[in-house]
Amino acid sequence: MDAVCVLQISKWIVAELIRVLHNRPVDEAAAIVDALVERESPLVWRVGEKLRVLDAKLSMKDKALILLHASSVS
């Protein structure tokens, strides 16, 4: 749990440094920051291009919504 916290705080610090001190076009800096702070869903397992919902107890509707969200994030 501590490592996850350190990782997220580190990503935030680097993203802020890129945002404030970048020597790149704004679009490129924004793309770097977006890639750095990519959101991850603990409900989805990703291997290559395949996504799997890890909670088998969810309804198909909920699984579809989770997969839709996970595919839009990447």
C-alpha positions as CSV (number, residue, x, y, z in Angstrom):
1,M,0.0,0.0,0.0
2,D,2.9,2.4,0.8
3,A,4.5,1.6,-2.6
4,V,1.3,2.5,-4.4
5,C,1.1,5.8,-2.5
6,V,4.7,6.6,-3.3
7,L,4.2,5.7,-7.0
8,Q,1.1,7.9,-7.3
9,I,2.7,10.9,-5.6
10,S,5.8,10.5,-7.8
11,K,3.7,10.5,-10.9
12,W,1.9,13.6,-9.7
13,I,5.2,15.4,-9.0
14,V,6.7,14.5,-12.4
15,A,3.5,15.6,-14.1
16,E,3.6,18.9,-12.4
17,L,7.2,19.4,-13.3
18,I,6.5,18.7,-16.9
19,R,3.5,21.0,-16.9
20,V,5.4,23.9,-15.3
21,L,8.9,23.5,-16.7
22,H,8.4,21.9,-20.2
23,N,10.2,23.1,-23.3
24,R,7.9,21.3,-25.6
25,P,4.7,22.4,-27.4
26,V,1.7,22.4,-25.1
27,D,0.0,19.5,-27.0
28,E,3.1,17.3,-26.6
29,A,3.5,18.2,-22.9
30,A,-0.2,17.4,-22.3
31,A,0.1,14.0,-24.0
32,I,3.1,13.2,-21.8
33,V,1.3,14.1,-18.6
34,D,-1.8,12.2,-19.7
35,A,0.2,9.1,-20.3
36,L,2.0,9.5,-17.0
37,V,-1.1,9.8,-14.9
38,E,-3.0,7.0,-16.7
39,R,-5.8,5.7,-14.5
40,E,-5.9,2.0,-13.7
41,S,-8.9,0.0,-12.7
42,P,-8.3,-2.8,-10.2
43,L,-11.3,-4.6,-11.5
44,V,-9.8,-5.1,-15.0
45,W,-6.9,-7.4,-15.9
46,R,-5.2,-6.4,-19.1
47,V,-3.0,-8.7,-21.2
48,G,-2.0,-7.1,-24.5
49,E,-5.2,-6.0,-26.1
50,K,-7.4,-8.3,-24.1
51,L,-9.4,-7.2,-21.1
52,R,-10.9,-9.4,-18.4
53,V,-13.2,-8.4,-15.5
54,L,-11.9,-9.9,-12.3
55,D,-15.1,-9.9,-10.3
56,A,-17.2,-12.8,-11.6
57,K,-20.1,-11.8,-9.3
58,L,-21.0,-8.7,-11.3
59,S,-23.9,-8.6,-13.7
60,M,-23.2,-8.6,-17.5
61,K,-24.4,-5.0,-17.6
62,D,-21.8,-3.9,-14.9
63,K,-19.1,-5.9,-16.6
64,A,-19.8,-4.2,-19.9
65,L,-19.7,-0.8,-18.3
66,I,-16.4,-1.6,-16.6
67,L,-14.9,-2.9,-19.8
68,L,-16.1,0.2,-21.7
69,H,-14.5,2.5,-19.2
70,A,-11.3,0.5,-19.1
71,S,-11.0,0.6,-22.9
72,S,-11.7,4.3,-23.1
73,V,-8.9,5.0,-20.5
74,S,-6.1,3.5,-22.6
